[in-house]
Amino acid sequence: MKKLIRNSFALVGAALIASTAPAQADEIDDIIGTGTLRCGVMLDFPPAGFRNSSNEPDGFDVQYCKDMAKALGVEAEVVETPSPERVPALVSKRVDVMIASASNTLERAKTVAFTMPYVVYTNVVITQKDSDIKSFEDLKGRSVGNVVGTTPEQFFLEHFENWDDPNGNYTGFGSDAESYLAVSQGKVEAIIGSSAQAADLIASGNFPNLEIRSEAPFTVDLVSIAVNKNDHSLLRWANLFVWEQQKSGRYAELYKQYFRSDEVPALTIPNTYY
Amino acid sequence: MFGYSFHWRTVWQEIPQLAEGAIVTLQIAVFSMLIGITLAVLLAVARRNEGSIASRLASVWIEVARNTPCLLQIYLAYFGLGALGINISSYAAVLGAIAFNNAGYLAEILRGGFNSISQTQYAAAHSLGMNSFRVYSYVVLPQVFRVTFRPIMNQSMWALLNTSLGMVIGLKELTGATQFAQSRSFRTFEFFLVAAAMYYVIAKIILGLAALVQWRFLKGGR
Protein backbone atom coordinates (compact mmCIF):
# COMPACT_ATOMS: atom_id res chain seq x y z
CA MET A 1 0.00 0.00 0.00
CA LYS A 2 2.75 2.34 1.03
CA LYS A 3 4.52 1.53 -2.17
CA LEU A 4 1.39 2.18 -4.20
CA ILE A 5 0.94 5.61 -2.62
CA ARG A 6 4.58 6.44 -3.17
CA ASN A 7 4.32 5.33 -6.78
CA SER A 8 1.20 7.34 -7.42
CA PHE A 9 2.86 10.42 -5.96
CA ALA A 10 5.78 9.83 -8.28
CA LEU A 11 3.38 9.50 -11.21
CA VAL A 12 1.51 12.68 -10.38
CA GLY A 13 4.83 14.45 -9.89
CA ALA A 14 6.11 13.25 -13.22
CA ALA A 15 2.89 14.33 -14.92
CA LEU A 16 3.17 17.79 -13.34
CA ILE A 17 6.75 18.20 -14.50
CA ALA A 18 5.78 17.05 -17.97
CA SER A 19 2.90 19.49 -18.17
CA THR A 20 5.00 22.45 -17.05
CA ALA A 21 7.74 21.71 -19.56
CA PRO A 22 6.85 23.56 -22.79
CA ALA A 23 5.57 21.42 -25.61
CA GLN A 24 7.99 21.23 -28.54
CA ALA A 25 7.04 24.28 -30.63
CA ASP A 26 7.25 23.63 -34.35
CA GLU A 27 7.72 25.99 -37.25
CA ILE A 28 3.99 26.70 -37.68
CA ASP A 29 3.70 27.60 -33.99
CA ASP A 30 6.68 29.91 -34.36
CA ILE A 31 5.16 31.67 -37.37
CA ILE A 32 1.82 32.10 -35.64
CA GLY A 33 3.62 33.14 -32.44
CA THR A 34 5.65 35.87 -34.11
CA GLY A 35 2.72 36.92 -36.31
CA THR A 36 4.73 37.15 -39.54
CA LEU A 37 5.38 34.77 -42.38
CA ARG A 38 8.71 35.56 -44.01
CA CYS A 39 8.82 34.46 -47.65
CA GLY A 40 11.94 34.34 -49.79
CA VAL A 41 10.94 35.64 -53.24
CA MET A 42 13.01 36.55 -56.30
CA LEU A 43 12.12 40.11 -57.25
CA ASP A 44 14.11 40.06 -60.49
CA PHE A 45 11.95 37.45 -62.13
CA PRO A 46 8.78 38.97 -63.59
CA PRO A 47 5.95 38.12 -63.59
CA ALA A 48 6.56 35.87 -60.56
CA GLY A 49 8.39 38.54 -58.59
CA PHE A 50 9.16 42.17 -59.41
CA ARG A 51 8.73 45.68 -58.02
CA ASN A 52 5.69 47.52 -59.29
CA SER A 53 5.52 51.20 -60.22
CA SER A 54 5.29 52.22 -56.55
CA ASN A 55 8.39 50.09 -55.80
CA GLU A 56 6.38 47.54 -53.83
CA PRO A 57 7.09 43.82 -54.29
CA ASP A 58 4.49 42.35 -56.61
CA GLY A 59 3.95 39.32 -58.78
CA PHE A 60 2.59 35.80 -58.71
CA ASP A 61 4.98 34.58 -56.01
CA VAL A 62 4.41 37.70 -53.90
CA GLN A 63 0.63 37.24 -54.06
CA TYR A 64 1.05 33.58 -53.24
CA CYS A 65 3.01 34.56 -50.12
CA LYS A 66 0.31 37.01 -49.09
CA ASP A 67 -2.38 34.35 -49.57
CA MET A 68 -0.38 31.95 -47.45
CA ALA A 69 0.08 34.50 -44.67
CA LYS A 70 -3.63 35.25 -44.76
CA ALA A 71 -4.47 31.58 -44.42
CA LEU A 72 -2.17 31.37 -41.41
CA GLY A 73 -3.69 34.54 -39.96
CA VAL A 74 -0.39 36.41 -39.91
CA GLU A 75 1.33 39.27 -41.75
CA ALA A 76 3.34 38.54 -44.89
CA GLU A 77 6.91 39.76 -45.07
CA VAL A 78 8.53 39.49 -48.49
CA VAL A 79 12.29 39.05 -48.26
CA GLU A 80 14.09 39.61 -51.55
CA THR A 81 16.30 36.61 -52.29
CA PRO A 82 18.06 36.57 -55.67
CA SER A 83 18.33 33.12 -57.21
CA PRO A 84 21.64 32.06 -55.60
CA GLU A 85 20.61 33.32 -52.16
CA ARG A 86 17.33 31.45 -51.97
CA VAL A 87 18.63 28.40 -50.18
CA PRO A 88 21.08 30.13 -47.82
CA ALA A 89 18.21 32.38 -46.72
CA LEU A 90 16.02 29.38 -46.02
CA VAL A 91 18.66 27.28 -44.31
CA SER A 92 19.88 30.12 -42.10
CA LYS A 93 16.22 30.82 -41.16
CA ARG A 94 16.10 34.32 -42.53
CA VAL A 95 12.92 33.19 -44.27
CA ASP A 96 10.32 30.61 -43.25
CA VAL A 97 9.35 29.49 -46.74
CA MET A 98 10.80 29.94 -50.18
CA ILE A 99 8.18 30.88 -52.77
CA ALA A 100 10.70 31.59 -55.46
CA SER A 101 9.85 29.60 -58.60
CA ALA A 102 12.34 26.88 -57.69
CA SER A 103 12.22 23.78 -59.87
CA ASN A 104 11.71 20.73 -57.71
CA THR A 105 14.62 18.57 -58.82
CA LEU A 106 15.60 15.40 -56.99
CA GLU A 107 19.09 16.80 -56.51
CA ARG A 108 17.82 19.90 -54.74
CA ALA A 109 15.32 17.90 -52.71
CA LYS A 110 18.24 16.32 -50.90
CA THR A 111 18.78 19.73 -49.31
CA VAL A 112 15.35 21.32 -48.90
CA ALA A 113 11.83 19.90 -48.72
CA PHE A 114 9.52 20.74 -51.64
CA THR A 115 5.74 20.91 -51.62
CA MET A 116 3.66 19.72 -54.54
CA PRO A 117 4.13 22.01 -57.60
CA TYR A 118 2.38 25.38 -57.34
CA VAL A 119 3.05 26.79 -60.81
CA VAL A 120 4.61 25.65 -64.07
CA TYR A 121 6.88 27.33 -66.58
CA THR A 122 7.47 26.73 -70.25
CA ASN A 123 10.73 27.76 -71.84
CA VAL A 124 11.25 29.42 -75.17
CA VAL A 125 14.06 30.31 -77.54
CA ILE A 126 14.63 34.07 -77.79
CA THR A 127 16.65 35.56 -80.66
CA GLN A 128 17.07 38.81 -82.53
CA LYS A 129 14.27 39.49 -85.01
CA ASP A 130 16.43 38.97 -88.09
CA SER A 131 18.03 35.77 -86.83
CA ASP A 132 17.90 32.67 -89.02
CA ILE A 133 17.31 30.46 -85.98
CA LYS A 134 13.77 29.21 -86.42
CA SER A 135 13.50 26.30 -84.06
CA PHE A 136 15.19 24.78 -81.04
CA GLU A 137 17.08 22.32 -83.26
CA ASP A 138 18.66 25.26 -85.11
CA LEU A 139 20.59 26.05 -81.94
CA LYS A 140 22.99 23.22 -82.76
CA GLY A 141 26.40 24.72 -83.44
CA ARG A 142 25.37 28.22 -82.35
CA SER A 143 26.31 30.40 -79.40
CA VAL A 144 23.62 30.23 -76.78
CA GLY A 145 23.30 31.94 -73.40
CA ASN A 146 21.25 31.54 -70.27
CA VAL A 147 21.41 32.32 -66.57
CA VAL A 148 23.89 30.30 -64.58
CA GLY A 149 22.35 27.83 -62.16
CA THR A 150 18.83 27.79 -63.54
CA THR A 151 16.88 24.68 -64.47
CA PRO A 152 16.44 25.74 -68.12
CA GLU A 153 20.24 25.94 -68.23
CA GLN A 154 20.53 22.36 -67.06
CA PHE A 155 17.87 21.20 -69.53
CA PHE A 156 19.65 23.01 -72.35
CA LEU A 157 23.08 21.67 -71.45
CA GLU A 158 21.78 18.10 -71.78
CA HIS A 159 20.85 18.82 -75.42
CA PHE A 160 24.05 20.80 -75.91
CA GLU A 161 26.22 17.91 -74.74
CA ASN A 162 24.30 15.46 -76.92
CA TRP A 163 24.81 17.64 -80.00
CA ASP A 164 28.51 17.86 -79.19
CA ASP A 165 29.02 20.35 -82.01
CA PRO A 166 32.47 21.99 -81.97
CA ASN A 167 31.03 25.28 -83.33
CA GLY A 168 28.49 25.56 -80.55
CA ASN A 169 29.25 27.35 -77.34
CA TYR A 170 27.37 28.15 -74.19
CA THR A 171 27.64 31.14 -71.81
CA GLY A 172 25.96 31.23 -68.40
CA PHE A 173 25.33 34.82 -67.30
CA GLY A 174 24.89 36.19 -63.78
CA SER A 175 21.22 37.12 -64.16
CA ASP A 176 18.44 37.62 -66.71
CA ALA A 177 19.40 41.26 -67.15
CA GLU A 178 22.79 40.23 -68.54
CA SER A 179 21.52 37.38 -70.71
CA TYR A 180 18.87 39.57 -72.38
CA LEU A 181 21.42 42.34 -72.94
CA ALA A 182 23.87 39.81 -74.38
CA VAL A 183 21.43 38.46 -76.96
CA SER A 184 20.21 41.92 -77.93
CA GLN A 185 23.85 42.98 -78.53
CA GLY A 186 24.55 39.80 -80.48
CA LYS A 187 27.10 38.45 -78.02
CA VAL A 188 25.14 35.21 -78.14
CA GLU A 189 22.77 34.26 -80.94
CA ALA A 190 19.97 32.99 -78.72
CA ILE A 191 18.98 32.57 -75.11
CA ILE A 192 16.50 30.26 -73.46
CA GLY A 193 14.06 31.86 -71.04
CA SER A 194 10.72 31.38 -69.39
CA SER A 195 7.96 32.24 -71.85
CA ALA A 196 6.07 34.49 -69.42
CA GLN A 197 9.15 36.48 -68.51
CA ALA A 198 10.21 36.81 -72.14
CA ALA A 199 6.78 38.08 -73.14
CA ASP A 200 6.88 40.57 -70.25
CA LEU A 201 10.35 41.87 -71.02
CA ILE A 202 9.77 42.16 -74.76
CA ALA A 203 6.44 43.93 -74.12
CA SER A 204 8.30 46.39 -71.86
CA GLY A 205 9.93 47.85 -74.99
CA ASN A 206 13.46 47.60 -73.58
CA PHE A 207 14.49 44.98 -76.11
CA PRO A 208 12.94 46.09 -79.41
CA ASN A 209 15.14 43.80 -81.51
CA LEU A 210 14.22 40.55 -79.72
CA GLU A 211 11.60 37.98 -80.55
CA ILE A 212 10.32 34.69 -79.15
CA ARG A 213 11.10 32.00 -81.71
CA SER A 214 9.87 28.65 -80.56
CA GLU A 215 9.20 26.55 -77.53
CA ALA A 216 12.07 24.62 -76.04
CA PRO A 217 11.39 20.87 -75.97
CA PHE A 218 12.11 20.52 -72.27
CA THR A 219 10.05 18.54 -69.82
CA VAL A 220 7.54 20.78 -68.05
CA ASP A 221 9.32 22.94 -65.53
CA LEU A 222 7.20 22.42 -62.40
CA VAL A 223 8.22 24.62 -59.51
CA SER A 224 7.50 24.18 -55.82
CA ILE A 225 7.46 25.99 -52.53
CA ALA A 226 10.37 24.89 -50.35
CA VAL A 227 10.75 24.70 -46.57
CA ASN A 228 13.56 23.48 -44.38
CA LYS A 229 13.97 19.73 -44.48
CA ASN A 230 13.08 19.27 -40.81
CA ASP A 231 9.96 21.45 -40.77
CA HIS A 232 7.57 18.54 -41.22
CA SER A 233 4.46 20.25 -39.91
CA LEU A 234 5.02 23.29 -42.11
CA LEU A 235 5.64 21.11 -45.14
CA ARG A 236 2.36 19.23 -44.59
CA TRP A 237 0.49 22.47 -44.08
CA ALA A 238 2.05 24.10 -47.15
CA ASN A 239 1.16 21.10 -49.27
CA LEU A 240 -2.45 21.37 -48.24
CA PHE A 241 -2.30 25.11 -48.89
CA VAL A 242 -1.09 24.58 -52.47
CA TRP A 243 -3.88 22.08 -53.02
CA GLU A 244 -6.40 24.51 -51.54
CA GLN A 245 -5.24 27.32 -53.85
CA GLN A 246 -5.89 25.00 -56.77
CA LYS A 247 -9.25 23.81 -55.46
CA SER A 248 -10.55 27.28 -54.68
CA GLY A 249 -9.66 28.58 -58.14
CA ARG A 250 -7.26 31.12 -56.70
CA TYR A 251 -4.37 29.59 -58.63
CA ALA A 252 -6.20 30.07 -61.92
CA GLU A 253 -7.14 33.63 -60.94
CA LEU A 254 -3.56 34.58 -60.07
CA TYR A 255 -2.17 32.82 -63.13
CA LYS A 256 -4.48 34.71 -65.50
CA GLN A 257 -3.70 37.98 -63.77
CA TYR A 258 0.09 37.75 -63.80
CA PHE A 259 0.94 35.42 -66.67
CA ARG A 260 -1.65 37.15 -68.89
CA SER A 261 -2.87 33.89 -70.29
CA ASP A 262 -6.39 32.52 -70.58
CA GLU A 263 -5.07 29.01 -70.59
CA VAL A 264 -4.13 27.89 -67.11
CA PRO A 265 -1.67 25.01 -67.25
CA ALA A 266 -2.24 21.86 -65.22
CA LEU A 267 0.09 21.27 -62.33
CA THR A 268 0.48 17.59 -63.08
CA ILE A 269 2.21 15.40 -65.58
CA PRO A 270 -0.18 13.15 -67.54
CA ASN A 271 -0.66 9.59 -66.29
CA THR A 272 1.00 10.06 -62.95
CA TYR A 273 0.36 11.23 -59.43
CA TYR A 274 2.59 13.79 -57.80
CA MET B 1 23.87 24.64 -36.16
CA PHE B 2 20.56 25.67 -37.79
CA GLY B 3 19.67 22.10 -38.68
CA TYR B 4 21.95 21.98 -41.71
CA SER B 5 24.09 18.94 -42.21
CA PHE B 6 27.03 19.15 -44.55
CA HIS B 7 27.20 16.83 -47.58
CA TRP B 8 30.77 16.87 -48.75
CA ARG B 9 30.48 14.09 -51.30
CA THR B 10 28.49 16.32 -53.66
CA VAL B 11 31.39 18.75 -53.60
CA TRP B 12 34.12 16.18 -54.26
CA GLN B 13 32.27 15.07 -57.40
CA GLU B 14 32.38 18.62 -58.75
CA ILE B 15 36.03 19.31 -57.86
CA PRO B 16 37.25 18.96 -61.51
CA GLN B 17 34.81 21.71 -62.59
CA LEU B 18 35.89 23.92 -59.71
CA ALA B 19 39.54 23.29 -60.57
CA GLU B 20 38.92 24.40 -64.16
CA GLY B 21 37.41 27.58 -62.80
CA ALA B 22 40.36 28.04 -60.46
CA ILE B 23 42.77 27.84 -63.40
CA VAL B 24 40.87 30.58 -65.24
CA THR B 25 40.96 32.68 -62.06
CA LEU B 26 44.71 32.17 -61.64
CA GLN B 27 45.36 32.96 -65.31
CA ILE B 28 43.42 36.21 -65.23
CA ALA B 29 45.01 37.27 -61.94
CA VAL B 30 48.54 36.66 -63.25
CA PHE B 31 48.05 38.05 -66.77
CA SER B 32 46.18 41.11 -65.54
CA MET B 33 49.03 41.84 -63.12
CA LEU B 34 51.71 41.47 -65.80
CA ILE B 35 49.80 43.70 -68.22
CA GLY B 36 48.92 46.05 -65.35
CA ILE B 37 52.53 46.49 -64.21
CA THR B 38 53.72 47.15 -67.75
CA LEU B 39 51.03 49.77 -68.30
CA ALA B 40 51.57 51.22 -64.84
CA VAL B 41 55.27 51.84 -65.50
CA LEU B 42 54.35 53.70 -68.69
CA LEU B 43 51.63 55.67 -66.90
CA ALA B 44 53.86 56.55 -63.95
CA VAL B 45 56.73 57.65 -66.20
CA ALA B 46 54.34 59.62 -68.44
CA ARG B 47 52.96 61.36 -65.41
CA ARG B 48 56.38 62.62 -64.37
CA ASN B 49 56.48 65.00 -67.35
CA GLU B 50 53.97 67.40 -65.93
CA GLY B 51 51.91 69.37 -68.42
CA SER B 52 52.53 67.07 -71.38
CA ILE B 53 49.65 65.39 -73.22
CA ALA B 54 50.91 61.98 -72.14
CA SER B 55 50.86 63.10 -68.53
CA ARG B 56 47.27 64.33 -68.82
CA LEU B 57 46.12 61.13 -70.48
CA ALA B 58 47.83 59.13 -67.75
CA SER B 59 46.08 61.21 -65.09
CA VAL B 60 42.69 60.58 -66.67
CA TRP B 61 43.38 56.84 -66.85
CA ILE B 62 44.47 56.71 -63.20
CA GLU B 63 41.50 58.81 -62.03
CA VAL B 64 38.95 56.67 -63.88
CA ALA B 65 40.53 53.36 -62.93
CA ARG B 66 40.78 54.18 -59.24
CA ASN B 67 37.51 56.02 -58.74
CA THR B 68 35.03 53.69 -60.39
CA PRO B 69 34.07 50.20 -59.23
CA CYS B 70 35.78 47.30 -60.94
CA LEU B 71 32.40 45.69 -61.59
CA LEU B 72 31.39 48.74 -63.62
CA GLN B 73 34.64 48.60 -65.58
CA ILE B 74 33.94 44.97 -66.44
CA TYR B 75 30.39 45.83 -67.52
CA LEU B 76 31.68 48.67 -69.69
CA ALA B 77 34.30 46.45 -71.31
CA TYR B 78 31.68 43.83 -72.10
CA PHE B 79 28.32 45.55 -72.64
CA GLY B 80 29.62 49.09 -73.16
CA LEU B 81 31.85 48.08 -76.06
CA GLY B 82 29.05 45.73 -77.18
CA ALA B 83 26.72 48.71 -77.55
CA LEU B 84 29.29 50.20 -79.93
CA GLY B 85 29.26 47.00 -81.93
CA ILE B 86 32.60 45.72 -80.61
CA ASN B 87 32.03 42.25 -79.21
CA ILE B 88 34.84 40.69 -77.20
CA SER B 89 34.68 37.45 -75.25
CA SER B 90 33.91 37.58 -71.56
CA TYR B 91 37.43 36.30 -70.83
CA ALA B 92 38.98 39.20 -72.75
CA ALA B 93 36.58 41.69 -71.16
CA VAL B 94 37.42 40.60 -67.62
CA LEU B 95 41.14 40.42 -68.33
CA GLY B 96 41.11 43.84 -69.99
CA ALA B 97 39.04 45.51 -67.30
CA ILE B 98 41.08 44.13 -64.40
CA ALA B 99 44.34 45.01 -66.17
CA PHE B 100 42.98 48.55 -66.68
CA ASN B 101 42.05 48.73 -63.00
CA ASN B 102 45.42 47.32 -61.88
CA ALA B 103 47.31 49.78 -64.05
CA GLY B 104 45.57 52.71 -62.37
CA TYR B 105 46.30 51.56 -58.85
CA LEU B 106 49.81 50.34 -59.62
CA ALA B 107 50.70 53.65 -61.28
CA GLU B 108 49.94 55.40 -58.01
CA ILE B 109 51.96 52.84 -56.07
CA LEU B 110 54.90 53.29 -58.45
CA ARG B 111 54.64 57.07 -58.19
CA GLY B 112 55.47 56.76 -54.52
CA GLY B 113 58.42 54.57 -55.48
CA PHE B 114 59.70 57.12 -58.00
CA ASN B 115 59.40 59.91 -55.45
CA SER B 116 61.59 57.97 -53.05
CA ILE B 117 64.52 58.08 -55.48
CA SER B 118 66.67 61.14 -55.25
CA GLN B 119 67.02 63.39 -58.31
CA THR B 120 70.81 63.16 -58.03
CA GLN B 121 70.69 59.56 -59.16
CA TYR B 122 69.11 60.59 -62.48
CA ALA B 123 71.76 63.23 -62.92
CA ALA B 124 74.54 60.80 -62.05
CA ALA B 125 73.24 58.16 -64.46
CA HIS B 126 72.86 60.68 -67.29
CA SER B 127 76.38 61.94 -66.68
CA LEU B 128 77.62 58.37 -67.21
CA GLY B 129 76.23 58.64 -70.72
CA MET B 130 73.07 56.60 -70.23
CA ASN B 131 69.98 57.55 -72.22
CA SER B 132 66.61 57.90 -70.47
CA PHE B 133 65.56 54.33 -71.26
CA ARG B 134 68.73 52.96 -69.64
CA VAL B 135 68.43 55.31 -66.68
CA TYR B 136 65.00 53.90 -65.95
CA SER B 137 65.67 50.27 -66.69
CA TYR B 138 69.10 49.93 -65.03
CA VAL B 139 69.01 52.49 -62.23
CA VAL B 140 65.54 53.67 -61.31
CA LEU B 141 63.08 50.83 -61.85
CA PRO B 142 65.01 48.12 -59.94
CA GLN B 143 64.97 50.40 -56.90
CA VAL B 144 61.32 51.37 -57.43
CA PHE B 145 60.25 47.75 -57.55
CA ARG B 146 62.22 46.98 -54.41
CA VAL B 147 60.49 49.77 -52.49
CA THR B 148 57.01 49.08 -53.85
CA PHE B 149 57.15 45.30 -53.81
CA ARG B 150 54.72 44.79 -50.94
CA PRO B 151 52.05 47.25 -52.12
CA ILE B 152 52.28 45.60 -55.56
CA MET B 153 51.64 42.21 -53.98
CA ASN B 154 48.71 43.72 -52.15
CA GLN B 155 47.29 44.87 -55.47
CA SER B 156 47.78 41.42 -56.98
CA MET B 157 45.61 40.00 -54.20
CA TRP B 158 42.95 42.53 -55.19
CA ALA B 159 43.31 41.46 -58.81
CA LEU B 160 42.78 37.85 -57.77
CA LEU B 161 39.66 38.63 -55.76
CA ASN B 162 38.29 40.97 -58.44
CA THR B 163 38.26 38.11 -60.95
CA SER B 164 35.21 36.78 -59.09
CA LEU B 165 33.22 39.64 -60.67
CA GLY B 166 33.66 37.91 -64.04
CA MET B 167 30.74 35.67 -63.10
CA VAL B 168 28.15 38.31 -63.96
CA ILE B 169 29.15 38.38 -67.62
CA GLY B 170 29.22 34.62 -67.92
CA LEU B 171 32.86 33.84 -67.29
CA LYS B 172 33.24 30.48 -65.62
CA GLU B 173 36.03 31.40 -63.24
CA LEU B 174 36.12 29.95 -59.75
CA THR B 175 33.07 31.85 -58.49
CA GLY B 176 31.13 31.20 -61.68
CA ALA B 177 31.94 27.49 -61.54
CA THR B 178 30.96 27.41 -57.86
CA GLN B 179 27.69 29.16 -58.57
CA PHE B 180 26.96 26.69 -61.34
CA ALA B 181 27.64 23.70 -59.10
CA GLN B 182 25.85 24.97 -56.02
CA SER B 183 22.63 25.93 -57.77
CA ARG B 184 22.33 22.46 -59.22
CA SER B 185 22.41 20.75 -55.84
CA PHE B 186 21.58 23.65 -53.49
CA ARG B 187 24.58 22.64 -51.30
CA THR B 188 25.47 26.29 -50.97
CA PHE B 189 27.60 26.36 -47.86
CA GLU B 190 29.81 23.43 -48.83
CA PHE B 191 30.55 24.83 -52.27
CA PHE B 192 31.28 28.33 -51.06
CA LEU B 193 33.49 27.07 -48.25
CA VAL B 194 35.49 25.00 -50.73
CA ALA B 195 35.69 27.95 -53.12
CA ALA B 196 36.92 30.19 -50.30
CA ALA B 197 39.60 27.63 -49.44
CA MET B 198 40.62 27.47 -53.11
CA TYR B 199 40.92 31.26 -53.31
CA TYR B 200 43.10 31.12 -50.21
CA VAL B 201 45.36 28.52 -51.78
CA ILE B 202 45.61 30.47 -55.05
CA ALA B 203 46.51 33.60 -53.08
CA LYS B 204 49.23 31.67 -51.27
CA ILE B 205 50.56 30.33 -54.59
CA ILE B 206 50.80 33.85 -55.97
CA LEU B 207 52.53 35.08 -52.81
CA GLY B 208 54.92 32.13 -53.01
CA LEU B 209 55.80 32.93 -56.61
CA ALA B 210 56.27 36.54 -55.61
CA ALA B 211 58.62 35.56 -52.80
CA LEU B 212 60.68 33.64 -55.37
CA VAL B 213 60.80 36.67 -57.66
CA GLN B 214 61.82 38.87 -54.76
CA TRP B 215 64.53 36.45 -53.67
CA ARG B 216 65.91 36.09 -57.19
CA PHE B 217 65.68 39.60 -58.59
CA LEU B 218 65.19 42.01 -55.76
CA LYS B 219 67.84 40.90 -53.30
CA GLY B 220 68.54 43.34 -50.53
CA GLY B 221 64.95 44.57 -50.57
CA ARG B 222 63.59 46.23 -47.51
Chai-1 contact restraints between the chains, C-beta under 6 A:
chainA,res_idxA,chainB,res_idxB,connection_type,confidence,min_distance_angstrom,max_distance_angstrom,comment,restraint_id
A,P84,B,Q179,contact,1.0,0.0,6.0,A-B,restraint_1
A,V87,B,F186,contact,1.0,0.0,6.0,A-B,restraint_2
A,V87,B,T188,contact,1.0,0.0,6.0,A-B,restraint_3
A,P88,B,T188,contact,1.0,0.0,6.0,A-B,restraint_4
A,V91,B,Y4,contact,1.0,0.0,6.0,A-B,restraint_5
A,S92,B,F2,contact,1.0,0.0,6.0,A-B,restraint_6
A,K93,B,F2,contact,1.0,0.0,6.0,A-B,restraint_7
A,E107,B,S185,contact,1.0,0.0,6.0,A-B,restraint_8
A,R108,B,F186,contact,1.0,0.0,6.0,A-B,restraint_9
A,T111,B,F186,contact,1.0,0.0,6.0,A-B,restraint_10
A,V148,B,Q179,contact,1.0,0.0,6.0,A-B,restraint_11
A,V148,B,F180,contact,1.0,0.0,6.0,A-B,restraint_12
A,G149,B,Q179,contact,1.0,0.0,6.0,A-B,restraint_13
A,G149,B,F180,contact,1.0,0.0,6.0,A-B,restraint_14
A,G149,B,S183,contact,1.0,0.0,6.0,A-B,restraint_15
A,T171,B,G170,contact,1.0,0.0,6.0,A-B,restraint_16
A,G172,B,G170,contact,1.0,0.0,6.0,A-B,restraint_17
A,F173,B,G170,contact,1.0,0.0,6.0,A-B,restraint_18
A,G174,B,M167,contact,1.0,0.0,6.0,A-B,restraint_19
A,G174,B,V168,contact,1.0,0.0,6.0,A-B,restraint_20
A,E178,B,V168,contact,1.0,0.0,6.0,A-B,restraint_21
A,L181,B,F79,contact,1.0,0.0,6.0,A-B,restraint_22
A,Q185,B,G82,contact,1.0,0.0,6.0,A-B,restraint_23
A,K187,B,G82,contact,1.0,0.0,6.0,A-B,restraint_24
A,K187,B,N87,contact,1.0,0.0,6.0,A-B,restraint_25
A,N230,B,G3,contact,1.0,0.0,6.0,A-B,restraint_26
